[in-house]
Amino acid sequence: MQLVQKYNYADLKRQDGAVRLYLTPDGESLPSVTTVLSKTKDKSGLDRWRKRVGEKTAEKIIADSARIGTALHLYIEHYVNKHAYKDLTEIGVQAEKMAQVIIDEGLKDIDEVWGSEVHLYLPGKYAGTTDMVGLYKGRPAIIDFKQTNKPKKREWVQDYLMQLAAYAHAHNHLFDTEIDQGVILMCSRDFIFQRFELTGENFTRALDSFMKKLDLYNKSII
């Protein structure tokens, strides 16, 4: 795996509030991909889970997951850029072990890294940050890293797959590329590695599903 500065990626300013917005070089404030998906998601299952485990427990699980996810991304980002990083908190130690699983099992299939924590946007539509852009198994791809409390089935990660397609679509517009694949590299709390690849018709369907959700989101804020 080698670092190749192939494109000049913009550093977008992010505004966090009720919704996450990105400020583009053209002065547009665009909703993040994750905001679009969150605001159009059926939350009935999440509501049932909150009631089952209790609000206090649910909030702790969500907060811990977010902290582990942040730490995991930092470990991988520093590894890719060949910088030392250490977090000695309980969360940090857990995240380091999970990141190492992804590094050992997933990064071996990445030939080139064109960018890490890459800001992308589709003018007038949406913006966001993907974990990595580069060559995966010899082909251009959008790559995201995920933590999970337990292993997931493919049907449970449809939002993640839509993220990949949305980021690829934005990259293709900005840089005249033809990225048509993505991959999720995931590790669970008990260190089980999973990968979910998005190619071909599945990629096309994921992008179509995201654009429909974007339409729903835009209608909801009018």
Secondary structure, 3 states (H helix, E strand, C coil): CEECCCCCCCCCEEECCCCCEEECCCCCEEEEHHHHHHHCCCCHHHHHHHHHHCHHHHHHHHHHHHHHHHHHHHHHHHHHCCCCCCCCCHHHHHHHHHHHHHHHHCHHHEEEEEEEEEEEEECCCEEEEEEEEEEECCEEEEEEEEEECCCCCHHHHHHHHHHHHHHHHHHHHHHCCCCCCEEEEEEECCCCEEEEEECHHHHHHHHHHHHHHHHHHHHHCC
